Amino acid sequence: MSSQTKTADKSLAGRIAKARREGRTQQALELAHTLYKYERTDAHRELLRQTTLERGKHLHAEGKLRDAIAVLTNALSLNGSPEYVADVVEHLAACGSIAPALVAMHHVTEPKQRQRILQNIVDSALTQGSATKSALPADLQTGFDLILQAFSHFEAGRDDNARAALQGIGLQSPYLEWKVFLRGLLAYQAHDDARALENWQRLDQARLPARLSASMRAAIDSAFLAAQPVAVQQALRTRALQQQGLGIAPLMRDLREMLHSDEDLGPAFRKAEQIVPVLRRDHPDLAQRFAQCFYWAIVDHGAPEDVRRYARIFGDPADDPHLFRLEAISVEHRGLWSQAHIAWQNVIGEIAKNPDRWPGESGRRMQAMIWSHMAENARSEKQGQKR
């Protein structure tokens, strides 16, 4: 191998490694193709296998199932170790490519790997519905029918029939997770939260039933919700609203646009009236955050009457009981200095009347800060008049 070839090889390998570390799976795959085409060694072929598999997993995680299946099918054609083949087949099954996964599964001999593949196959089959039954081998069709029957009975309110159907699912069945999920769902529907959690806590977090139960579990298991990243917590709350059939999720989506527009906030407040009682009942922490969205929308582009609307729907915040501060900030934001001056004086008076909330030196310091702020406003007003 020439020194020039070695240099090119090293450069490409470094770029591939960097792209993989940074999660740029498509670029890593393209570079691996180039490297293997440049020099067809066993090491380069293995690198091509791994980057192809990583790209397929990435697409799967993004929900791009058709693209993921195409990439994973290509990954399977690259052969590789038994562990590699099993990993590819497992993800092919999870993407819903049931027939190819069943064919490729013949090359997987390790029992635990075969079990994971079967689990992904039945998860995908149940997701796709009764039309996929014919694609399953005969020994998987009975369990498939029983789970669908149990779902049908549950939806019709025939809980005893649903439980009877689940009795046919054994402990070694790949459908066991669905049996546990449905038992938890029956308990949840009956407001037996302890039994619902008893079932859902047993679920394999890598399986679809665990993901389906996550938002409902979060609603009754505060420790589970708190353990999730912030973005996941928000997604679980949103999904819980949709699953519970509260009908407010579409209103929330509409409000997002309305609060960010510069138009009258009146229609947004009318929608909020339908949402606030539900949030206070089921998600009190979200109700407080929801109120804050309107608070700052008023500051940004609200009208004087919006302060009264806010008080009527959300009540008075503990840290601004008469909404004097909201009024002061909102009129100041519009350059209405005289009105802001009056409102800030009301805030100062509020501090003086509430020594328990503003004890000793803290109250005096806050008043001094507001007076200093008012002086800055007066200077801005004077400079504006000179122009």
N, C-alpha and C positions, 0 to 999 in steps of 0.2 A: 504494500500500500504506500503510495507516494505521500510526502509531507503535506502537499496541497489537499489530498483527499482526507487525511487525518484531521486537518484544520477545519475543513468543511463539515466533516462528521461531528466534531466536537462542538462547533458553533450551532449546528442544528439541534443536537442533543440538549445543549444548554437552553435554547429557546423553547424546546418542548417541555423541559422540566419546569421552566418559569411559567409557561402557559398553564400547565397542570396545577401548579401551586396556586395560581390566581383564579382557577375555575374557568378558564377560557378553553372549554373542551373542544369546540369546533376548530379553533386555531391549532390546538395541540394535535388533533387528528390529522389535519391537513399537513402539518409539518412532519408527522410520523409517516404519512404516505410518501412524502418527498424523500425522507431519509431512507425508507425501505426500497424505494425505486432507485435511489442513488447507489445503495449497496445492500444487496439481499442477504444479510446475515441472519442467523437464528435470533440473535439478541434484538436486531431491528424488527424482526417479525413479531417477537414477543411484545415489544414496545407498541407496535401497531395494534396488536390484540387488546392490550390494556387501554390504550387511548380510544379505541373503538367502543369498548365496553363502557368506559367512563362517559363517552358522549351519549350512548344509548340511555344510561341511567339518568344523565342530566335532562335529556328530553322527556323521559318518563316523569321525573320530578316536576317538570314544568307543565305536565298534562298534554304534551304534544305526542299523543300515543301513536299516530300513524307514522310520524317521522322516527319515533323511537323504535317501532317494530322494524322499519327498514334498516336502521343502523344495527340493531341487535341481530337481525337475520344475516347481515354481512359479517358481524362479529362471529357468528356461529360457523360461517364458511371458512374462517381462519383456523379452525380446529383448536388445538391447544391441550392443556392438561385436563384431567377429569374435573378438577375443581373449577377451572375456567369455564368449561362447557356447562357444568351445573349452574354456575352463576349466571351465564347468558340465558339458559333455558328458564331459570327462575324468573328473570326479569321479562322475558318474552311472555311467559304465562301471566305475569302481573299486568302487562299491557293489553291483555285480551287476545293474544294470538294463540288460541287454545289448540287447534289442530297441529300446527308446527311444533308447539311445545310438547305435545303428547308423542309425536314422532321422535323428536330429539331426545326425549326422556329415556328412550331405550339405551342410550349411551351412558346414562347415569346409573351407577350401581350402589353408591353409598346410601343407606336407608334414610338418614336424616335429610340429606339433600333431596332425595325423591319425595319425602314427605312435604318439604317446603314447596316443591314444585306443584305437587297435588293441591296443596292449600291455596296457592295462587291461582291455579286453574279453576277450582271451585268458586273462589272469590270473584274471578272475572266472569265465570258462567252465570252466577247469580246476579251480577250487575247487569249483564246483557239480557237476562230474562229467559222465558221458557223456550224461545226459538233456538237457544244454544244447547238444549238438552241432547239433541241428536249427535252433537260433536263429542259428547262425553262417552267414555267406555261404559259398558253395562253396569259395572260394579259401583259407578258413581251416580247413576241415574236415580236410584231409589232415594238416596239422601237428598238429592236435588229436589225431587218431588215433595219430600216431607217438609223441607224448609219453605218452599213456595206455598205449600198448603198452610203451614203455620202462619206465614205472613198474611195470607188471604183471610184466615180465621181471625187474626188479630185486628185487621182493618175493619172487619164486619162486627167486631165486638164480641166474638165467640171465644173468650179467653180459655175456657176449659177445653174446647176443641183444639186450640193452638197448642196447649200444653200436651195434649194427647198425641198430637202429631210429632212433637219434639221427643217423645219417649222412644221413638224408633231410631234416634241418632246415638250411636255407641261412643264409648270413651276413646276409641282409636280412630274414629271417623274424621276425615278432613273437614267435615261440617260441624265439628264440635264447637268451634268458636261462634258459629252462627246460632247454635242452640243456646249457648250461654248469653249471647247478645240479646236474643229474643226473650229469654227468661228475665233478664234485667229490664227489658222494655215493657214487659207485662207488669212487672212490679212498679216501674216508674209511672206507668199510666194509672195504676191504682194508688198512687201517692205513697207507696211503701219505699221510701228513699233508701232505707238501710239495706233492704234486700236488693234493690237495684244496684247499689254500690258493691254489695257483696259479690254480685255477678260480674259487673263491669271491671272491677279491680283485678279479676282473674284473666282478663283478655290480653292476648299478645299484642303489644303496641305496634308491631310491624304489620299486623293484619288489618284488613278493611273493617271488620266489625268494631275494632277499637276506635278507628277513626270516625265511624258513624255514630258511636255513642259519646264521643269526646265532648261535644257541646252540651249534651244533656247532663253528662257527668259533671261538667264544670259548673252547671247551675246548682248542683246539690253537694258539691265537694270543693269547698273553698281552698283546701290545701292543694288539690290537683290543679285548680286554676292558677293559683299563685306560683306554682312551680314552672309554669309555661313562660316563654319569652313574651314581652309586651305585645308584639305584633300578633302572636298566636292567641293571646288572651282576647284581643279585640276581635279577631276572626271568629273565635268560639262564641263570643257574646252575640255577634251578628247572626251566626248560624242558628244559635238557640232561639233568637227571635223569629227566624224564618220557620224553624221546625215546629215551634209551639203554635204556629198559625195565628199569631197575634195581629197580623195584617199591618204592622207598623214599619216593617223593613222597607217597603216601597216608599212610604212617606219620608223615611230617613234619607233615602237616596235623593228624593226630590229636594229635601231641605238643604242638602249639601250644595246644590247648585244655587238655590235661592239665597242662602246666607252669604255666598261669595259674589253675588251680583250687586250692582249699585242701585237696584230698584227698591221700591217701598218694602219694608219688612212686615207690613201688615199681613199678607198672605202666609208668610212663614210662621208668624205667631198663631194664626188660625190652625195651621197644621200641628203646631206644637201642643195646642190644647188637647188634641187626640192622643198624643204620644206620652205626655208627662205623667198622667195617672198610671199608665202601664209600667213605665220605667220606675216610678216610685214604689209600685207594688212588687215588681219582680227583680229590678236591678237598681237599687237606690244609689249605688256608687256611680252608675252611668247617668242617673238623673242629675247629679251634681255637675258632672262634666258637660252634660247637654246644656245646662243653664249657663255655664261659662261660655259656650259657643255663642249664645245669644247676647250675653253681656258684652263681649268684645265686638260682635257685629254692630251693636248699637254705637259703641265708641267709634267704629270705623266709618259707618255710613247710615246710622240710624237717624230718626227724627225725635223731637222732644216728646211726642206722645208715646214713643216706644218704651220710655222709662216706665210709664204707668202700665203699659201692656206687660212688661217684664214682671213688675210687682204683682200683677193680678194672676199671672200664670205660674210663676216660679216662687213667689214670695220674696221676702227680703233676706239677702245673704247675711250670715252671722257677722261678717267683717265689714258690712256696709248696710246697717239695718234700715236706713231711710233712703238708701240709694243716692245719697248726696255726692259720694265720690264718683259714681257712675255718671251722674249728671255733669259734674265738674269736668271729668276727663272728656266726655263726649262733646260738650260745647267748646271746650278748649281746642279739641281736635279740628273744629271748624273755624277757628280763629275768632270766636265770639267772646272776646276778652271780658267784657263787662259782665256777661252772664256767668262766665267761668269764675270771676272774682266773687260774685255773690255765692255761688255754689261751694267754692272752697272755704268761704267764711262759715258756711253751714257745717262743713266737715270739721272745722276747728271747734265750733260750738258743740258738735257731737262728741268730740274727744273730751272737752271740758266737763260735759254732763255724765261721762261714764268713766270715773276714776278706777273702777274695778277692771275694766277692759284695758285702760291705759294708766297703770299705776305709776305714781311718783314721777321720776325723771323721764321715763319713756314717753308719757303724754306731752310733757313740755317740749321734748326734742322733736316729736312729730309735729307739733304746732309750729315750732320754729322752722322746720323744713318746709311746711306748707307756705308760711309767710315768705320765705326765701323764694319759693317757686312762683308765688304770686308776683313778687318783685320782678322776676325774669319775664313773666307774662306782660307786665306793665311796660317793661323796656321794649319787648317785641311789638306791643301795640303802638308805642310812641314812634318807633322806627318805621312802622308801616304807615303811620299818618304823615311822616316827613316825606315818604316817597310819593 
